[in-house]
């Protein structure tokens, strides 16, 4: 999903992330003290993360700049944001404060509902949560034209095709992984050495740049996520 789609739906630009000497800084001229927001990070015009702020949005976004020792999601997102900024990507923040609603006299949490629906629809690359849009039972045969097969989600399910240049495989059981160039024979655009893509104990993630792949690898917290020995990652 692109930025304009969110703006057309009522989201507004509220800030832009900057990197200052390794620190993450949000530049904004908007009052972000209102609670109950759905927000998104947009990298180069494309949505990469969707979240909610039941508390003031300013407080939620501040956690990404200075995450606490137990705030693993904020720690992971900070690394991804800094990695994207280091690769000279523009990261904008957009948000919406939807009105609360009701159904048959019962309250409806529109903030949580919009977030969940958007994650399911968009499957932003930085979100871990979300259902796959498509399960692929088998991959097409190899031909003279390179076919980019499916990437994997956090549960190891095979999902929609991707043509990104770098892939990271994470094995949660062994707490290790590898960073691959997409065309590497051990990666094969997310299908793996033996094909199929799906793994019982891990998952594939694709990235457009090496910097984003490296940032995601660091965000897992696993010390043994290294460049592939075949392609050099």
C-alpha positions as CSV (number, residue, x, y, z in Angstrom):
1,X,0.0,0.0,0.0
2,X,1.3,3.4,-0.9
3,X,1.2,6.7,1.1
4,X,-1.5,8.3,-1.0
5,X,-4.0,5.5,-0.3
6,X,-3.7,6.2,3.5
7,X,-4.0,9.9,2.9
8,X,-7.1,9.4,0.9
9,X,-8.6,7.3,3.7
10,X,-8.1,10.2,6.2
11,X,-4.6,9.6,7.5
12,X,-2.4,12.7,7.9
13,X,1.3,13.3,7.8
14,X,2.5,14.0,11.4
15,X,6.3,13.7,11.2
16,X,9.4,12.3,9.6
17,X,12.2,10.2,11.2
18,X,15.8,11.5,11.1
19,X,19.1,10.0,12.2
20,X,21.3,12.2,14.3
21,X,24.6,10.7,15.2
22,X,23.1,7.3,15.6
23,X,20.1,8.6,17.6
24,X,16.6,8.4,16.2
25,X,14.8,11.7,16.1
26,X,11.2,12.5,15.1
27,X,10.7,15.8,13.4
28,X,7.1,17.1,13.8
29,X,5.2,20.3,14.1
30,X,1.9,18.6,15.0
31,X,0.5,18.1,18.5
32,X,0.7,14.3,19.1
33,X,-0.6,14.2,22.6
34,X,-4.0,12.8,21.6
35,X,-4.5,9.1,22.5
36,X,-6.2,6.5,20.4
37,X,-4.3,6.7,17.1
38,X,-3.5,4.3,14.3
39,X,-0.1,5.2,12.8
40,X,2.1,4.0,10.0
41,X,5.7,4.3,8.9
42,X,6.1,5.0,5.2
43,X,9.4,4.4,3.5
44,X,9.9,6.0,0.1
45,X,6.1,6.2,-0.3
46,X,5.3,2.6,0.8
47,X,3.9,1.4,4.1
48,X,6.4,-0.7,6.0
49,X,4.9,-0.7,9.5
50,X,1.4,-0.2,11.1
51,X,0.8,0.2,14.8
52,X,-1.6,1.7,17.4
53,X,-1.2,4.1,20.3
54,X,-3.8,3.8,22.9
55,X,-1.9,6.3,24.9
56,X,-0.7,9.7,23.5
57,X,0.9,9.1,20.1
58,X,3.9,11.2,21.2
59,X,4.6,8.8,24.0
60,X,4.4,5.7,21.7
61,X,6.7,7.2,19.1
62,X,9.2,8.2,21.8
63,X,9.7,4.6,22.7
64,X,11.2,4.0,19.3
65,X,13.8,6.7,19.9
66,X,14.6,5.4,23.4
67,X,13.3,1.9,23.9
68,X,13.4,0.4,27.4
69,X,15.3,-2.9,28.1
70,X,12.1,-5.0,27.8
71,X,10.6,-3.2,24.8
72,X,11.7,-5.7,22.2
73,X,9.4,-4.4,19.5
74,X,10.6,-0.9,19.9
75,X,14.2,-2.1,19.9
76,X,13.6,-4.0,16.7
77,X,11.9,-1.1,15.0
78,X,14.6,1.4,16.0
79,X,17.2,-0.8,14.3
80,X,15.1,-1.0,11.2
81,X,14.5,2.7,11.1
82,X,18.1,3.5,11.6
83,X,19.1,1.0,8.9
84,X,16.6,2.6,6.4
85,X,17.8,6.1,7.2
86,X,21.4,5.1,6.8
87,X,20.5,3.9,3.3
88,X,19.1,7.4,2.6
89,X,15.5,6.4,2.6
90,X,12.8,8.9,3.7
91,X,10.7,7.6,6.5
92,X,7.4,9.5,7.1
93,X,4.9,9.0,9.9
94,X,1.2,9.2,9.2
95,X,-1.7,8.8,11.7
96,X,-5.4,8.9,12.1
97,X,-7.5,9.3,15.3
98,X,-10.8,7.4,14.5
99,X,-14.0,8.0,16.5
100,X,-15.2,5.2,18.7
101,X,-18.2,3.2,17.5
102,X,-20.7,0.7,18.7
103,X,-22.4,-2.5,17.4
104,X,-25.9,-3.4,18.7
105,X,-25.3,-1.2,21.7
106,X,-21.9,-2.7,22.4
107,X,-18.6,-0.6,22.2
108,X,-16.3,-1.2,19.3
109,X,-12.6,-0.5,19.4
110,X,-12.1,1.1,16.1
111,X,-8.4,1.8,16.7
112,X,-7.6,-1.9,17.1
113,X,-10.0,-2.9,14.3
114,X,-8.4,-0.5,11.8
115,X,-4.9,-1.6,12.7
116,X,-5.7,-5.3,12.5
117,X,-7.5,-5.0,9.1
118,X,-4.7,-2.9,7.6
119,X,-2.0,-5.4,8.8
120,X,-4.0,-8.3,7.3
121,X,-4.5,-6.4,4.0
122,X,-1.1,-4.8,3.6
123,X,1.3,-7.3,5.4
124,X,3.9,-4.5,6.1
125,X,7.4,-5.9,5.9
126,X,8.3,-4.6,9.4
127,X,5.2,-6.1,11.1
128,X,5.5,-9.6,12.5
129,X,1.8,-10.0,12.9
130,X,-0.6,-10.6,10.1
131,X,-2.2,-13.4,8.1
132,X,-0.7,-14.5,4.7
133,X,-2.7,-13.3,1.7
134,X,-2.0,-16.4,-0.3
135,X,-0.8,-19.9,0.4
136,X,1.1,-21.5,-2.5
137,X,1.0,-25.3,-2.5
138,X,3.7,-25.7,-5.2
139,X,6.2,-23.5,-7.0
140,X,6.2,-23.1,-10.8
141,X,8.9,-25.0,-12.7
142,X,12.2,-23.3,-13.4
143,X,12.3,-21.7,-16.9
144,X,14.6,-19.4,-18.8
145,X,12.9,-16.5,-17.1
146,X,13.6,-16.1,-13.4
147,X,10.4,-16.6,-11.3
148,X,10.4,-15.0,-7.9
149,X,8.6,-17.5,-5.6
150,X,6.9,-16.8,-2.4
151,X,8.3,-15.4,0.8
152,X,7.6,-16.8,4.2
153,X,5.8,-15.4,7.2
154,X,6.6,-15.7,10.8
155,X,4.9,-19.1,11.1
156,X,6.8,-20.5,8.1
157,X,3.8,-20.3,5.7
158,X,4.6,-19.5,2.1
159,X,3.0,-16.2,1.0
160,X,3.0,-13.8,-1.9
161,X,5.8,-13.4,-4.4
162,X,8.6,-10.9,-3.9
163,X,11.4,-9.6,-6.1
164,X,13.5,-8.0,-3.4
165,X,17.3,-8.2,-3.7
166,X,18.1,-9.6,-0.3
167,X,16.6,-12.3,2.0
168,X,17.1,-13.4,5.6
169,X,16.3,-16.9,6.8
170,X,15.7,-17.2,10.6
171,X,15.7,-20.5,12.4
172,X,13.9,-19.8,15.7
173,X,14.7,-23.3,17.1
174,X,18.4,-23.0,16.7
175,X,18.4,-19.2,17.1
176,X,20.5,-18.7,14.0
177,X,20.1,-17.6,10.4
178,X,21.7,-16.3,7.3
179,X,21.6,-13.3,5.0
180,X,21.4,-14.1,1.3
181,X,21.5,-12.4,-2.0
182,X,18.2,-13.3,-3.6
183,X,19.7,-15.3,-6.5
184,X,22.0,-17.3,-4.1
185,X,21.4,-21.1,-4.7
186,X,20.8,-21.5,-0.9
187,X,18.1,-18.8,-1.0
188,X,16.6,-19.0,-4.5
189,X,14.3,-16.0,-3.9
190,X,13.0,-17.4,-0.6
191,X,12.4,-20.9,-1.7
192,X,15.6,-22.3,-0.2
193,X,18.1,-24.9,-1.4
194,X,15.6,-27.7,-1.8
195,X,12.6,-25.6,-2.9
196,X,9.3,-25.2,-1.2
197,X,10.2,-22.2,1.0
198,X,8.3,-23.5,4.0
199,X,10.3,-24.6,7.1
200,X,9.0,-26.0,10.4
201,X,11.3,-24.0,12.6
202,X,11.9,-20.8,10.8
203,X,10.8,-18.3,8.2
204,X,12.1,-16.1,5.3
205,X,11.9,-12.3,5.1
206,X,12.8,-10.2,2.0
207,X,14.3,-6.8,1.8
208,X,15.1,-4.3,-0.9
209,X,18.5,-3.3,0.4
210,X,21.4,-5.0,2.2
211,X,21.2,-2.4,5.0
212,X,17.6,-3.3,5.8
213,X,18.4,-7.0,5.7
214,X,21.3,-6.5,8.1
215,X,19.1,-4.3,10.4
216,X,16.5,-7.0,10.6
217,X,19.1,-9.7,11.3
218,X,20.3,-7.6,14.2
219,X,16.8,-7.0,15.5
220,X,16.2,-10.7,16.0
221,X,18.7,-10.7,18.9
222,X,20.2,-13.9,17.7
223,X,24.1,-13.6,17.6
224,X,24.5,-16.3,14.9
225,X,22.7,-14.5,12.0
226,X,25.5,-14.1,9.5
227,X,26.0,-13.5,5.8
228,X,25.7,-16.7,3.7
229,X,29.0,-18.5,3.1
230,X,28.1,-19.1,-0.5
231,X,27.0,-15.7,-1.7
232,X,28.4,-13.5,1.0
233,X,25.0,-11.9,1.8
